[in-house]
């Protein structure tokens, strides 16, 4: 159901049909010139994410599309003591892929999602949110028998061309209203970009203040200020980068002594 899977499917034809100089220089320059939108998963956001990682190998591409900072951005924003090599960063991804028996690239992406993204991120959030309201939203789709069956299905039943959740949509066709089974995916997106530029502006400026960052020693204050100022001035949608920094800073303020 994730748009990253559709992006991976488009990546192959894009890399084959578009000459490398266009992919690496011309198209990214054109996309970066698009007006910045703070809408959730806006067109400019998706195009910039796609162009920024489409030329990378599968595993790195997938993690960069899901993640926040690219390797180059981490080099620029971390202080020297905390910089790690790309190999160190992506070792867990390679270890997971070594345990994957699938050969199709998209099935390998689905395996990574199941073992890392869902297991370590999405499912805990869903569980906490739903249990707080006495709801159970994960079963029966995560029943191990259902998972075992789904894992063996041909890929066309999961992603049919660019149609996500294909077999699930077909299964409930005629059972649920058309506006339900035909609609797009509804994720957990919240208006982070607008929050940082609006009601969370003062908190962001405080948590990411140069004096504070200098004292703590994790991040380069100047690089963080460029990110924050560009976002507040609507020159760049830096929501994922700033949200990552903010959550780290709040965790550090709460737990580090």
N, C-alpha and C positions, 0 to 999 in steps of 0.2 A: 503493500500500500504506500510505501514511501516514494516521494518524488525522486530520490537519489537513484532508485532502480530504473526509472524512466531515463534519467540522465545517463546512466551507464549504457543503456541500450542505444542512445543517440550518439554516445562517444565514439563508437567504432566507425559508423559511417562518416561522422564529422572528421575524424582523423584521416580516413582514407580519401575523402573527396576534397577536403580543403587543404591547399598547400601549406607547408610548415611556416613559411614567413608570414602568411596571413594569420594563421592560428596563434603564432607567438608574439606578433607585434601589432599588426593592423587592427584585427578584430578586438583584442583587449583594449586598445586605445580608443576605439569607437565606443565600446561598451562603457568604459570608465567615464566617457563624456556624457552619458545619459543623466538626466536630472535625478537627484537623490529623492527617493520616496521612503517615508517611515511606515508605510503600510506593511502588514505582516506578509512575508514571503512575496514581496512585490516582484514585478517583472525585472526591474533593474537588479534587484538582489539576486534573483535566480541566475540571470545572465552573467553577472560578475562572478558568482560562485562557480558556475560551469566553466567559464573561460579561464579562471584562475587555476584550475586543477586538471582540466581535460587531457593535458599532455603527459600527465604522470602515470606510472604503472598502477594497475587496478587497486591494490591495497592502499597505497598512499593517496590515490585519488579519492577513494571512498572516505578515508579518515579526514582528509582535508575538507571534503564537502560537508561532513557531519560536524567537524570540529570548529575551533575558533581561529587560533593563530596558525599561520603557515610557518614553515621552518625559518624563512627569512625574517618574518615578523618577530618570531621568538628571539632570534639572534639580536634584533634591534632593540627589543624591549626589556630583556633580562640583563641583569648585571653579570659580569664575567663568571662569578662563582657559581651561577646557577644555569649556565648554558650547557646543554647536552647535545651530542651529535644526533643526526637524524636516525642513525642505526639504533642508538640507545632508545630514542623516543618510540620507534615503531617495532621494537623487538616483541612486545606482547602480541601485536597484530600478526607478525610472522609465525609466532608460536601457535596461535589459534588456527591459522591457515594450514599449518603442518598437520593438524588433526582433522582436516576436512577431506572427505573422500570424493566430493563432487569435482567434476572437471569443467563444467560450464561456468564461465566467469560470473554470470548472474546468480547462479546457485551458490557460488563461493561468497558472493556479497551477502546473500541471504543468511548463510551460515555465520558470517561475521556479525551481522545484525543480531542474530539470535543469541550468540555467545557473549557479545560485548555490549552492544547498544541496548538491547532489551533487558538482558540479565542484570546489567550493572547500572541502568539508568531508568528507562521508561517504565519497566514493570514495578520497581520499588515505589516510584512516584504514584503510579496508578493505584497500587495496593494501599498506600498510606491515605491518599485522597478518598478512595472509595470506602475503605474500612471506617474512616472517620464519620461517614454518613451511613454506616451499616449496609453498604452495598457490596455485592460480589460481581465484578465485571470481567474477570479473566476466564472463568470456566464458561462453557465447555471447550473453548477454542485452544486452551493450553493443556488440555488432557493429553497425557503422553501418547495415547493410542491415536488421537487425532493428529498430533504432531508427526508421529512416525508415518502415518498414511500420507499426510501432506508433503512430507519430505521426499517421498517416492513419486509424486505426481510429475508428469512432464511439465516443463517450464511454461509452456503455452497456456496451461490452466491457471498459472499464478499471474503471469504478465502476458497478456495477449496483445501483441504489438505494443501499444502504449497503454492499454487498458489494464488498470490494476485490479487486484482481488477478483480476477475473472470468474473462477469457479464458485466463489462465495456469492457473487452477484447473480450468477445463473441459478444457484441453488435457491435463492430467496425470491427470484423473479416470479411474480404472480402470487406470492405469499405476502410480501410487504408492499406498501404503496410505491409507485414508480419513482416518486421524488426522493424516496429513501435509498433504494438500491442503485439508482443512477447518479446520485450526487457525489461530489468529490470528497476526498478524505478531510476529516475535521480533526486536526491535531490539538496539541496543548499550547498553541501559540498565544502568548500574551503580548500586549503592546509595549515591549521593552524599549524600543527606540523612542517612542513618545514619552514614556516614563522618565528616561534619563534626561531628556531635554525639557521635561516639565516638572511633575511633582517630586521626582527623585534628584533633581538638578543639584540642590544644595548638599544632599547626602553624597552624591557622586564627587562633587568638588571637595568635600571634606575628606572622604575616604581615599581619594586619589591626589590629595594635596602634595605638591613637591616636597615640602618639609617632612611630611609623614613618610613618603616613599624613600627619601634620602636616609631617614633615621632607621627604617626597617631593612633596607639594603637588598630587596628582591628585584625591584624594577628600576629602570632608568627614568627618572622624573621627567626629563625633557620629552622623551618619546611618548610617555603616557599623556602629557599635557597636549601634545599635537593631536593625538587621538581624540581626547575629550573636547578640545576646542573646535576641531573640525566637525565633530558630531553636533555640538551645541549650535554651531553656525550653519548646520544643514549642508555642509560641504561634502560630507561622507556619512553613510549609514554604518557606524561602527558598533552596532548594538551587541553583536556576539562577542567582540573583543572586550568591550567595556563591561558587559555583564559578567564575563568570566573574571575580569580583574576585580569587580565589585564583590562577587561572591567569595573570592579568595580573601579579600581584605576584611570582609565581615567575619569569615571563619577565623582568620588570624586574630582579629580584635577580641573574639569571644574565647578562643581556646589557647592561643600562644601566650606563654608567660616566660 
